[in-house]
């Protein structure tokens, strides 16, 4: 085989979550109580636009979660020796995203270069053709090398490349929208022109205008980015010459893993213990309060630092157990998610305990108790559905906070492995760049823009989900 598939621990968890989400989607599609909130979400343009952006982030993360090793070329000559020789694979573990952006990954400059630049950002001593030495801004090895005279050709080339990429993206977006409207009209047995006018006027049952508009905008921006990154470093390069646009794309997977895996570790503790403490009260409530009060009294950063340092010592003492740098970094990322989940369930647990204390006194819960319905059946049928809006909002807010907290943990040295690309590591390295003269600002800005897009879209979508699932707000939006 030309490649050897490699499944990391976080890869397995990501695709397991994807399978669970797909299974839940099929389950919800067959039940009207679960379809009704989704219909309300589909009618909100902001929610649908945010969902499209979230799906774009998830798509990049999934592509970056398919890992493999490339086969090394044979060192022996002849067909027979090739068959006899066992296949040898590179020790480097790469992802499908790495293969798709191979040029960006391998086109490494000497050091900093500004976005879309053709010369280095700092002067260097260069030997001139006449043998003298001079302090000049040297040409980049890969950025803008197709230009014979950058000073005269750069602006025209950037404009033409942007227009070319934008036009190709626009054509692709129009073709996609046309096919979608045609399929939608066939499904509803309507004319294509009438369906297009309905969508453009925003009168469709689903907010297709916002959805298709967001998709079209993303396609156009992607076309411009692909066109410009073909000859330039779109967001410049960092201290060691790596393309910042490539680093920003690679950091998406790290942010998604920290937000989702940590949330899944936290939810069972928070939901089970919070509802149990509020419903059963008595000694159950006392024990659960003692547990989370003790945990909350320990500084979270110190607990995380101690756990990560213990893992680091174990990994150093058992270096042979980790065959590659990627696998080593992946184990540390998974362990960090587990620690953040174990220490982050206390706030949601307290909220659910207080809400359950109120709900257990409601008339319908008291009636079910009087009729002899079991406690856990009451919790599943009456308590849990009425606290799901709190769970969803807390989960999304915690997701946003975890993505942002990763930057703080990386700053103090207990975040993800330094070998793993993340927005936190980018910001951590950019803090020293902001103090130099001239200021290197693009690494910080790129990490902020990508992180801002993920967190904002998640928050906007969560507002629509809360309004649709909260029994007290259902039907008002």
C-alpha positions in Angstrom: 0.0 0.0 0.0 1.3 3.5 -0.7 0.1 4.7 2.7 -0.3 3.1 6.1 -3.4 4.3 8.0 -2.8 5.5 11.5 -5.6 6.0 14.0 -4.9 8.3 16.9 -6.9 8.2 20.1 -8.5 11.6 19.4 -9.2 10.4 15.8 -11.2 7.5 17.2 -13.1 9.7 19.6 -13.9 12.3 16.9 -15.3 9.7 14.5 -17.2 8.0 17.3 -18.8 11.3 18.1 -19.6 11.8 14.4 -21.3 8.4 14.3 -23.3 9.1 17.4 -24.4 12.5 16.0 -25.6 10.8 12.7 -27.4 8.1 14.7 -29.1 10.7 16.8 -30.1 12.6 13.6 -31.8 9.5 12.2 -33.5 8.9 15.6 -34.8 12.4 15.9 -36.0 12.5 12.3 -38.6 9.8 13.1 -40.0 11.6 16.2 -42.2 14.6 15.9 -41.2 16.1 19.4 -37.6 16.2 18.3 -38.4 17.4 14.8 -40.4 20.4 16.0 -37.5 22.3 17.6 -35.4 21.7 14.6 -38.1 23.3 12.4 -38.0 26.4 14.6 -34.2 26.5 14.3 -34.4 26.2 10.5 -36.5 29.4 10.3 -33.9 31.6 11.9 -31.4 33.1 9.4 -28.7 33.8 12.0 -28.8 30.3 13.3 -28.6 28.7 9.8 -25.7 31.0 8.9 -23.9 30.1 12.1 -24.5 26.4 11.5 -22.9 26.6 8.0 -19.8 28.2 9.5 -19.6 25.6 12.3 -19.9 22.8 9.7 -17.1 24.4 7.7 -14.9 24.2 10.9 -16.0 20.7 11.5 -15.2 19.7 7.9 -11.7 21.0 8.2 -11.3 19.2 11.6 -12.5 15.9 10.1 -10.2 16.1 7.2 -7.3 16.8 9.6 -8.3 13.7 11.6 -7.5 11.2 8.9 -3.9 10.3 9.6 -1.5 8.0 7.7 2.2 7.3 7.0 3.6 7.5 3.5 5.5 4.6 1.9 9.2 5.2 1.5 10.7 4.6 -2.0 12.4 1.3 -2.4 16.2 1.3 -2.0 16.8 -1.9 -4.0 16.6 -2.2 -7.8 14.7 -4.8 -9.8 11.2 -6.1 -9.6 12.1 -9.2 -7.7 14.0 -7.4 -5.0 11.1 -4.9 -4.7 8.7 -7.8 -4.1 11.0 -9.4 -1.6 11.6 -6.3 0.4 9.1 -5.5 3.1 7.3 -2.2 2.8 9.0 0.6 4.7 6.9 3.7 5.8 8.0 7.1 6.9 8.1 7.7 10.6 6.2 11.0 10.0 2.5 10.9 10.6 0.6 13.3 8.3 -3.1 14.0 7.9 -5.3 14.3 4.8 -5.2 18.1 5.3 -1.4 18.0 5.3 -1.6 16.2 1.9 -4.0 18.7 0.5 -1.9 21.7 1.7 1.5 20.0 1.0 2.9 23.0 -0.8 2.0 25.4 2.1 3.5 22.9 4.6 6.8 22.5 2.8 7.4 26.0 1.5 9.2 27.2 4.6 11.1 30.6 4.6 14.1 31.5 6.7 12.1 33.6 9.2 9.3 36.2 9.3 7.6 37.6 6.2 4.5 39.8 6.1 1.2 38.7 4.5 1.5 38.6 0.7 5.1 39.8 0.9 7.8 39.1 -1.6 10.7 40.1 0.6 11.7 39.2 4.2 10.4 41.3 7.0 13.9 42.2 8.4 17.1 43.3 6.8 19.9 40.8 6.4 23.5 41.0 5.3 23.6 39.9 1.7 26.5 39.6 -0.7 25.9 41.7 -3.8 26.9 40.6 -7.3 30.0 42.9 -7.2 31.3 41.1 -4.1 30.3 43.8 -1.6 28.0 43.3 1.3 24.9 45.3 2.0 21.9 45.3 4.5 18.8 44.7 2.4 15.4 42.9 2.5 16.2 39.7 0.7 13.7 38.0 -1.6 11.7 35.1 -0.2 12.4 31.6 -1.4 8.7 30.9 -2.2 6.6 34.0 -1.8 6.2 36.0 -5.0 9.1 34.2 -6.8 7.2 34.3 -10.1 7.5 38.1 -10.2 10.5 39.5 -12.1 10.1 43.0 -10.7 8.0 42.8 -7.5 7.9 46.6 -7.0 6.1 47.1 -10.3 4.2 43.8 -10.6 3.1 43.0 -7.1 -0.1 45.1 -6.8 -1.4 44.1 -10.2 -0.6 40.4 -9.6 -2.4 40.4 -6.2 -5.5 42.1 -7.6 -5.6 39.8 -10.6 -5.2 36.7 -8.4 -7.9 37.9 -6.0 -10.3 38.6 -8.9 -9.5 35.2 -10.5 -10.0 33.3 -7.3 -13.2 35.2 -6.5 -14.6 34.7 -9.9 -13.9 31.0 -9.8 -15.5 30.8 -6.4 -18.5 32.8 -7.6 -19.0 30.4 -10.5 -18.8 27.4 -8.2 -21.2 29.0 -5.8 -23.7 29.9 -8.5 -23.5 26.3 -9.9 -24.0 24.8 -6.4 -27.0 27.1 -5.7 -28.6 26.3 -9.1 -28.3 22.6 -8.5 -29.7 22.9 -5.0 -32.7 25.1 -6.1 -33.4 22.7 -8.9 -33.4 19.7 -6.5 -35.5 21.6 -4.0 -38.0 22.5 -6.7 -38.2 18.9 -7.8 -38.8 17.7 -4.3 -41.6 20.2 -3.7 -43.0 19.8 -7.2 -42.7 23.5 -8.0 -41.1 25.5 -10.9 -37.4 26.3 -10.5 -38.0 30.0 -11.2 -40.8 30.2 -8.6 -38.7 28.4 -6.0 -35.7 30.7 -6.7 -37.9 33.8 -6.2 -39.3 32.4 -3.0 -35.8 31.8 -1.6 -34.6 35.2 -2.7 -37.5 36.9 -1.0 -36.9 34.9 2.2 -40.4 33.4 2.2 -39.3 29.7 2.3 -40.1 27.6 5.4 -36.3 27.2 5.9 -34.0 30.1 5.9 -32.4 29.0 2.7 -31.4 32.6 1.7 -29.1 33.0 4.7 -27.9 29.4 4.3 -27.0 29.6 0.6 -25.7 33.1 1.0 -23.3 32.0 3.7 -22.2 29.0 1.7 -21.6 31.2 -1.3 -19.5 33.7 0.7 -17.4 30.9 2.2 -16.8 29.5 -1.3 -15.8 32.9 -2.7 -13.4 33.6 0.2 -11.9 30.1 -0.2 -11.4 30.7 -3.9 -9.6 33.9 -3.2 -7.5 32.3 -0.4 -6.5 29.4 -2.7 -5.6 31.7 -5.5 -3.4 34.0 -3.4 -1.8 31.1 -1.4 -0.6 29.6 -4.7 2.2 32.2 -5.1 2.2 34.0 -1.7 2.1 33.4 2.0 -1.5 34.6 2.6 -1.0 35.4 6.3 2.8 35.7 6.3 5.2 33.3 8.1 6.3 32.9 11.7 9.7 33.0 13.3 10.8 29.7 11.8 9.3 30.5 8.4 6.2 28.4 8.5 3.1 29.5 6.7 0.7 31.1 9.2 -2.4 30.3 7.0 -1.4 26.6 7.2 -0.9 26.8 11.0 -4.3 28.5 11.4 -6.0 25.7 9.5 -4.2 23.0 11.5 -5.2 24.6 14.8 -8.9 24.1 14.0 -8.7 20.4 14.9 -7.0 21.1 18.2 -9.7 23.6 19.2 -12.5 21.3 18.2 -11.0 18.3 20.1 -10.5 20.4 23.3 -14.1 21.8 23.1 -15.9 18.6 22.3 -14.0 15.8 24.1 -13.7 17.9 27.3 -17.4 18.6 27.2 -18.3 14.9 26.8 -16.1 14.0 29.7 -17.7 16.8 31.8 -21.4 16.1 31.0 -21.9 12.7 32.7 -20.6 14.1 36.0 -22.5 17.3 35.9 -25.9 16.0 34.7 -26.0 12.8 36.8 -24.7 14.3 40.0 -26.5 17.7 39.7 -29.9 16.2 39.1 -29.4 13.5 41.7 -28.4 16.0 44.3 -31.5 18.2 43.6 -34.0 15.4 43.3 -33.1 13.0 46.1 -31.7 15.6 48.6 -30.8 14.3 52.0 -27.5 12.4 52.3 -27.1 12.1 48.5 -27.1 15.9 48.3 -24.7 16.2 51.2 -22.2 13.8 49.6 -22.3 15.4 46.2 -21.9 18.9 47.6 -18.9 17.7 49.6 -17.3 16.3 46.5 -17.7 19.4 44.3 -16.9 21.7 47.2 -13.6 19.9 47.8 -12.8 20.0 44.1 -13.6 23.6 43.7 -11.3 24.5 46.7 -8.3 23.3 44.7 -7.0 25.8 42.2 -7.8 24.4 38.8 -4.6 25.6 37.1 -2.5 23.9 39.7 -4.5 20.6 39.4 -4.1 20.7 35.7 -0.4 21.6 35.9 0.2 18.7 38.3 -1.6 16.2 36.1 0.1 17.3 32.9 3.5 17.2 34.6 2.9 13.7 35.9 2.0 12.6 32.4 5.1 14.4 31.0 7.3 12.5 33.4 5.7 9.2 32.5 6.1 9.9 28.8 9.8 10.8 29.3 10.4 7.6 31.2 8.6 5.5 28.6 9.7 7.2 25.4 9.8 3.8 23.5 6.0 3.5 23.9 5.4 6.5 21.6 6.5 5.8 18.1 6.2 9.4 16.7 6.0 13.0 17.9 2.4 13.2 16.6 1.3 10.3 18.7 3.1 11.7 21.8 1.3 15.1 21.3 -2.0 13.4 20.7 -1.8 11.5 24.1 -1.0 14.7 25.9 -4.0 16.4 24.2 -6.4 13.6 25.2 -5.1 13.7 28.8 -5.5 17.4 28.9 -9.2 17.0 27.7 -9.8 14.4 30.5 -8.3 16.7 33.2 -10.3 19.7 32.0 -13.4 17.6 32.0 -12.9 16.2 35.4 -12.3 19.7 36.9 -14.9 21.6 34.8 -18.2 20.0 35.8 -18.8 21.8 39.1 -20.5 25.0 37.7 -23.0 23.1 35.6 -23.6 20.7 38.5 -24.6 23.5 40.8 -26.9 25.0 38.2 -28.7 21.7 37.6 -29.0 21.0 41.3 -30.7 24.4 41.9 -33.1 23.9 38.9 -33.9 20.4 39.9 -34.8 21.5 43.5 -37.4 23.8 41.9 -38.7 21.3 39.3 -39.3 18.5 41.8 -41.9 20.7 43.6 -43.9 21.3 40.4 -47.4 19.8 40.2 -46.7 17.4 37.4 -43.7 15.9 39.3 -45.7 15.6 42.5 -48.6 14.0 40.6 -46.2 11.4 39.1 -44.8 10.7 42.5 -48.2 10.2 44.0 -49.1 7.8 41.2 -46.1 5.6 42.1 -43.9 6.4 39.1 -40.3 5.5 39.8 -37.7 8.2 40.7 -35.5 7.5 37.7 -38.4 7.4 35.3 -39.5 10.8 36.6 -36.0 12.2 36.2 -35.8 10.9 32.6 -39.3 11.9 31.5 -39.9 15.2 33.5 -36.7 16.6 35.0 -34.1 16.0 32.3 -36.1 17.5 29.3 -36.8 20.7 31.4 -33.1 21.2 32.2 -31.7 20.5 28.7 -31.7 24.2 27.8 -29.4 24.9 30.7 -27.2 22.0 29.7 -27.0 23.1 26.1 -26.2 26.8 26.9 -23.6 25.7 29.5 -22.0 23.3 27.1 -21.6 25.9 24.4 -20.4 28.5 26.8 -17.9 26.0 28.2 -16.9 25.1 24.7 -16.1 28.7 24.0 -14.3 29.0 27.3 -12.2 25.9 26.7 -11.1 27.0 23.3 -10.0 30.3 24.9 -8.5 28.6 28.0 -6.2 26.5 25.9 -4.3 29.7 25.1 -3.9 30.5 28.8 -2.7 27.0 29.6 -0.2 27.0 26.7 1.1 30.3 28.0 2.0 28.8 31.4 3.4 25.7 29.8 0.7 23.1 30.7 -1.4 23.3 27.6 -1.0 21.1 24.5 2.3 19.7 23.4 4.6 22.4 21.9 4.9 20.2 18.8 1.1 20.3 18.3 -0.2 23.3 16.3 -2.9 25.2 18.2 -4.2 28.7 18.5 -2.9 28.8 22.0 0.7 28.0 20.9 0.4 30.6 18.1 -0.7 33.3 20.6 1.9 32.2 23.0 4.7 32.6 20.4 3.1 35.9 19.2 3.4 37.6 22.6 7.1 38.0 22.1 6.7 39.1 18.5 4.5 42.0 19.7 7.4 43.4 21.7 9.9 43.5 18.8 10.5 46.3 16.4 8.9 46.3 13.9 5.9 44.5 15.3 5.0 41.0 13.9 1.2 41.2 14.3 -0.1 38.7 11.7 0.3 35.5 13.8 -1.8 36.9 16.6 -4.4 38.3 14.2 -4.8 35.1 12.3 -5.2 33.0 15.5 -7.7 35.6 16.8 -9.8 35.7 13.6 -10.1 31.9 13.3 -10.8 31.5 17.0 -13.3 34.4 16.9 -15.2 32.8 14.0 -15.5 29.5 15.8 -16.6 30.9 19.2 -19.0 33.5 17.7 -20.8 31.0 15.4 -21.1 28.5 18.3 -22.7 31.1 20.6 -25.1 32.3 17.9 -26.2 28.8 17.1 -26.6 27.9 20.8 -29.0 30.8 21.3 -31.3 29.4 18.6 -31.0 25.9 20.1 -31.9 27.2 23.6 -35.0 29.1 22.3 -36.2 26.0 20.5 -35.6 23.5 23.3 -36.5 25.6 26.4 -40.2 24.7 27.2 -40.7 28.2 28.5 -39.5 29.9 25.3 -40.7 27.4 22.7 -42.8 29.0 20.0 -41.9 32.6 20.9 -39.0 33.0 18.5 
